[in-house]
């Protein structure tokens, strides 16, 4: 009899594991948390794939949810960490790259201000540098601290850039424009009213593939769950499960549409039982 291989579950955080718009304090129901624990007890590898940084993700999982995990893929795939916080792999873009007489960081900021909104950020690991279009010298506003625009010309490498539009707005059109203009350097990804900008060639799907290879898990044993446009890259190549509350594009791309992660894990177990039956028949 052939031995069953380890299953890997990679889930988006906001809107998938965590429904931020619900009144619940923590991201997941007791049913979901119990299902994840059972999945790991059965030998599955569980982790989150998020646009947020590693420190925030660790805190939400370990401190708030008291939930163990096997890996965190942070900043839309630019950094991958193991369960102990060791950096396994990373990708960066060089903000100092010359773009027509200015730097990549400044050129990106300017176009994001024009296309999305006044807020722009550059993230290096867990450090976030914030820039406001109307605060060229930096300063404080609404409780946030903004760096002077001059820093954009000497920022060095970064793992992800980001922009935020008005509530209810979409960044899909802006992402397409930025991809045409800066696609050799970065990979703009629409995420609701947020715009995530990891290095070129980096997205959630590529990072999940690299981690699965590192963990020796074949692609057919990789399951992913998400709800938004920046999740498409990991929903399409694997056993993708879209949340019923997600955007239509995610549901169209997915193999299953599920109410929550407990239902995702149910599908994983059903697939596992089917494979066991097929092996017994051989």
BELJOCOR-V507222 format. One record per helix or strand of 2 or more residues. SS is the DSSP state (a for helix, b for strand). FROM is the first residue (numbers start at 1). TO is the last residue. If there is no record, write none. Layout:
SS|FROM|TO, SS|FROM|TO
This chain:
b|8|11, a|30|41, b|45|49, a|54|64, b|71|74, a|75|77, b|79|82, b|87|90, b|93|94, b|98|99, b|102|103, a|104|115, b|119|124, b|127|132, b|139|141, b|144|146, a|149|153, b|157|158, b|160|164, a|172|182, b|186|191, b|194|199, a|204|214, a|219|221, b|222|226, a|229|235, b|239|243, a|248|253, b|256|258, a|261|281
